[in-house]
Amino acid sequence: MSSKIECVLKQALTTFSGSYTSKAFHDNLIKLKRNANELDAYSVGLDFRLLRWDAYELNNSLDKLSGSTFIHHQAPVTYIGVFEDQHVSIGVFVLRNGAKIPLHDHPYMYGVLKVIYGKVKLQSYTPKQNDYSKLNDNNISAIKLAPIIVGETDDPCVLCPIEGNIHQVDTIDGPAAFVDILAPPYKTDIPKVGKRICRYFKEVNISKDTKLTITSHPIDYWSDTSPYTGPPFTICFESKT
């Protein structure tokens, strides 16, 4: 019997390996959301120590006894790579208390986000310009969507190639973790444009319109990585973890 995370992987590959415009794609996306909604922290083997700023201090003596090489994480965010190929990437973001993932985009990508620990606030924007090749101006007009609070018992959130494509993720009342499914992955090609890259933004006040300006990588945001320790997969694929 397949684990919950393997069911998600299989459905993600089915969903994103073909055309994004067919009726089958939309039906498969609904199935993927349903499967992702079954995930929790135990489904991906989340090491709960990663949630704490003081993890090293609290677990140092236990680590010595067990022979663990666990190292104190200074970064506010840890990324756990689960799977990646040319069609889809699946990973887990762990945000420590007070951390955030700054405002950023997902060029011509779909995303499914399922919170598996704690709560996060999502502030999303929809760019008014649909042509990604023309979204390189300093200021981008965008529609600011209502912020939402998402927790472990809530359904997965979906971002689309345009609608809600730019967002920021903040922790609420403590640390949080979520499974992140992206398709196609970053660094894959956009025809006639180039590689998909993650760009950062900040909101600026210009007249009555919502404007987003492209910024450099925020100096207060960085992440480290941790290995995937969840259930093994029985299907054959080439993983990039």
N, C-alpha and C positions, 0 to 999 in steps of 0.2 A: 504494500500500500504506500502510495506516494505521500511524503510529508506536505505540510501546508505550503512551505516555501517552494517546494518543487512543483506543486500544482500551479502556483503563481508564475514560476518560470516557464513552464510548459505553455500556459495560456498567453503569457506575454510574447513568446516566440510565435505562437499561432496568430496573435493579433497584429503584430508589427512586422512580420516577414513578407507581407503582401501589400496590395494597394490600400491606401488610406481613404479612398473615396467610395469603396464598395459598401453595399448594405452589410455584407459579411463582416467588414471591419467594425462597424458600429455595434453589431450584435456581439462580436468578440470582445470589444472594449467593455461592454456591460458585464460580460462574464468575467473579465479580468478584475473589474471593480469588486464584483461579488467574491471572487477568490481572495483578493487582497484584504477584504474586510474581515477575513477569518484570521489574519495574522495577529500575533502578539509578540511580546518580548521573548518568550520561550521558543516561538516558532523559528527564530533566527539565532538562537543560542546567545542572546545578548549577555555580555559580561557586565553586570550591574555596577561593578567598580568603576567602569568608564564614565558613569554619570556624575562622579564626585570629583570636586577639585582636590579633596584631601585623601584621595584613594590610596596613595602610596603610604601616607602616614598611618592610615587605619589598617592596612593590610600587610604592612612590612613584615611583621613577625610571622604571620601565617604564610607569606610567600617564602620566607627563609625555610620554614619547616617543610613546605611542599616542593621546594626547588624551583618555584616559578620565577620567571625572568620579567615579571610585570614591572613596568617603569612608570613613574608618576608623569601624567600628561599635563604639560603646561598650556597647550593650545585650548582655546575655548570650545573647539569642535573637533570631533573625531569622525573619520569616514571609514566604514567597513565595506570593502568591495565584495559583492556576492557573485556577480556574473556580468560579463560584458562581451558582446560581439558587434558586428557591424549593424545589427538591427536594434538592439536594446541593451540598456545597462540597468542593473539592479544593485542597489547599495543601501546601507543604513547610515543615517546621520545621527550622531549623538551630540546633543547640545547641553553643556553644563549650565548650571543656574546662572541666569543673567546673560547668557550668550545669545547671539543672533546670527543669521545668515543674511548679509546685507542685500539690498535691492539689486536684483540681477535678472537677466533674461535667459530664454531657452529658444534660440533661433530656429523657427519652423520645426518645433519639437512638441510632442505630447508628453505629459507627465502625470503620474499617479502617485499621490502621497498618502500614506497610511501611518497615522500616529500609533506607536506601539508602547509608548511610555510617556506619562505626563500630559501637558497641554502646550499648544503653540498658538500664536496669533499669526494669521496670514493676511498681509496687506498686498493686494494684487492690483495691477494696472493693465489696461488693454491699449496698445498703441493705435492711434488713429490711422497711421500710415501702414498699409499692409505689405508693401514691397520692402523686404528686408535689405535689399541692396541699396535702398535709399534712406536707411535708418542710421546713417553715420553722421548726421548733423549734430551740432553741440546740444541743441534742444529738440526734444521730441514731444509732440502733443499726444496726450494720453487721457484715457478715461479712468478715473480713480474709482475702484470698486469698494463696496462696503467691507470693512475688515471682518474677519470671522475667527472665532476661537474653536479649535479642533482638538479633541481628546481621544483617548483610547477607545471609547465606546462609539465614536462618530464614524460615519461612512468615509471612505477615502475621498480625497479631493482630486479633481482632474483639471489640469491646465491644457490649453489647446495651442496650436501653432500661432494664433493671434490673440484670441480672447483669454484674458487673465495671464498672459505669457510672462509678464514681468512681475516679480513678487519679492517680498521680504518675509523672513520667518523669524519670529521672536519667541523666546521661552516665556511661559506664564507661571508664576508661583513655583518655580523650581526647575530642575533639569527635565529634558525631554529627549525622545528618540523617535525617529520615523523611518519607514521604508520608503525609498525613492526609486520609482521606475521611470526611466526616460527613453524616448524613442523618436528619432534615431539618437545615438549618443553624441555628446560633444566630440569635436574634432573630426566627425564625418563630414563629407562634402555636401554643400548646397550647390546644385548645378548652376553654373555661370556666375557664382558668387564667391565660393571658396569654402574654407573650413568653418564649421560651427565653433564659435568661441563664446565663452561666457563674458559678458560685459556688465559692468557695475554702473549704477545710476544713483542720483539723488534728486529729490523733488525740489523744484525751485518755483518761486512765486513770480509769475510774469502775467500781468493783467488778471483776467478772471479765469483763464485757461489753466489746466493742470499741465505743467511741463516737467519733463525729466531730462536731466543733463547727464551725459556720459562722464564718468569719473575714472580715475585710476583705481587699482586694487586698494580697498580701504586698509589703512595701516593697523587698525584695531581688529582685523579679522584674519585669522589663519587657521589651518587645520592640520592634524596629523592623521595617521592611519592605524588601523588595528586589523588583524586577520579575521576572516570569517570562521566562526567556530560552531556554526549551526549544523543541522542534519546534512549528511552527505547527499549528493544527487546520484540517481541511478541512471539517468539518461546521459548520453555521450555528447559532450560539447567541449570547446576550448575556452577555459575560464581565464579571465585577466583579473586576478585578485591581488 
